[in-house]
Amino acid sequence: MVDRQKASVVKALFVSLTARDGKGEDVEAFLRSGLAAVLEEPDTTSWYAVRFGGRDFAIFDTFPSDAGRLAHLAGKVGSALAARATELLEVPPQMKDAQVLAYKLPGDSGQVQA
């Protein structure tokens, strides 16, 4: 078991995105460009931008705390997504907060106690 106070992965965020018709490539470019901003966030342990097909995308990221998750949401990518959501997305981003149960990262893995 991992001590929750010391774990780098405790909280998570899953964001489902559906691109407007003809905007899939624009959403992909937006997500790819977000990596540089996320690299500046010390409390974002891991960040994934994924594409499931023509119009379906998601962001999955992990944090050591709620404070890290909130800082990420208020950061550059979150702000830019909010500003461009109407242009790029069919519906607003669907966000789900999550508690990490177990994880594996290079050099770090474990189960997190609630």
DOTOR-839275 format. One line per 8 residues: number of its first residue (from 1); their letters; for each residue x, y, z of C-alpha. Coordinates in Angstrom, 1 decimal. Layout:
<atoms>
NUM	a	X Y Z; ...
</atoms>
This chain:
<atoms>
1	mvdrqkas	0.0 0.0 0.0; 1.1 3.6 -0.7; 0.9 6.3 1.9; -1.6 8.8 0.4; 0.3 11.7 1.7; 3.4 10.7 -0.2; 1.8 9.2 -3.4; 2.3 11.1 -6.6
9	vvkalfvs	-0.9 9.6 -8.0; -3.9 10.0 -5.8; -6.5 12.0 -7.8; -7.4 11.8 -11.4; -9.5 13.6 -14.0; -11.1 12.1 -17.1; -12.4 14.5 -19.8; -14.4 13.2 -22.7
17	ltardgkg	-14.5 15.4 -25.8; -16.6 15.1 -29.0; -15.4 17.2 -31.9; -17.8 19.1 -34.1; -18.2 17.6 -37.6; -15.0 18.5 -39.6; -13.1 19.6 -36.4; -11.4 16.4 -35.5
25	edveaflr	-8.1 17.4 -36.8; -8.4 20.8 -35.0; -9.1 19.1 -31.7; -6.2 16.7 -32.2; -3.9 19.7 -33.0; -5.2 21.5 -29.9; -4.5 18.5 -27.6; -1.0 18.0 -29.1
33	sglaavle	-0.2 21.6 -28.5; -1.3 21.3 -24.8; 1.6 19.1 -23.9; 4.0 22.1 -23.6; 1.7 23.8 -21.1; 1.1 20.7 -19.0; 4.9 20.1 -18.8; 5.0 23.3 -16.8
41	epdttswy	2.6 22.0 -14.1; 4.5 20.5 -11.2; 1.4 18.8 -9.7; 0.3 17.0 -12.9; 1.9 13.6 -12.4; 0.7 12.2 -15.7; -1.2 13.5 -18.7; -2.6 11.7 -21.7
49	avrfggrd	-4.5 13.1 -24.7; -6.0 10.3 -26.7; -8.1 9.9 -29.8; -10.7 7.1 -30.2; -11.6 7.7 -33.8; -12.8 10.5 -36.0; -14.5 12.7 -33.5; -14.0 11.1 -30.0
57	faifdtfp	-11.2 12.3 -27.8; -10.3 12.2 -24.1; -7.8 13.6 -21.6; -6.8 11.6 -18.6; -4.5 13.0 -16.0; -3.3 12.2 -12.4; -2.3 14.4 -9.5; -1.0 14.0 -5.9
65	sdagrlah	-3.9 16.0 -4.5; -7.2 17.9 -5.1; -5.1 21.1 -5.1; -3.1 19.8 -8.0; -6.2 18.8 -10.0; -7.7 22.2 -9.4; -4.5 24.0 -10.4; -4.5 22.0 -13.6
73	lagkvgsa	-8.1 22.9 -14.4; -7.3 26.6 -13.9; -4.1 26.3 -16.0; -3.3 27.1 -19.6; -4.9 24.0 -21.2; -8.1 24.2 -19.1; -8.5 27.9 -19.9; -7.8 27.4 -23.6
81	laaratel	-10.2 24.5 -23.8; -12.9 26.6 -22.2; -12.3 29.4 -24.6; -12.4 27.2 -27.7; -15.0 24.6 -26.6; -17.9 26.2 -28.6; -15.7 26.4 -31.8; -14.3 22.8 -31.5
89	levppqmk	-16.7 20.6 -29.6; -20.2 19.2 -30.3; -21.1 19.4 -26.6; -19.2 20.9 -23.6; -16.3 18.8 -22.2; -17.7 16.0 -20.0; -15.4 15.9 -16.9; -15.3 13.3 -14.2
97	daqvlayk	-13.1 13.5 -11.0; -11.8 10.2 -9.8; -9.9 8.6 -7.0; -6.9 6.5 -8.0; -7.0 3.0 -6.6; -3.7 1.6 -8.0; -1.1 2.8 -10.5; 2.1 1.9 -12.3
105	lpgdsgqv	4.5 4.5 -13.5; 8.2 4.2 -14.3; 9.9 3.9 -11.0; 6.7 4.2 -8.9; 3.7 2.0 -8.4; 1.2 1.0 -5.7; -2.2 1.0 -4.3; -3.7 4.2 -2.8
113	qa	-5.7 4.0 0.3; -8.8 6.3 0.3
</atoms>
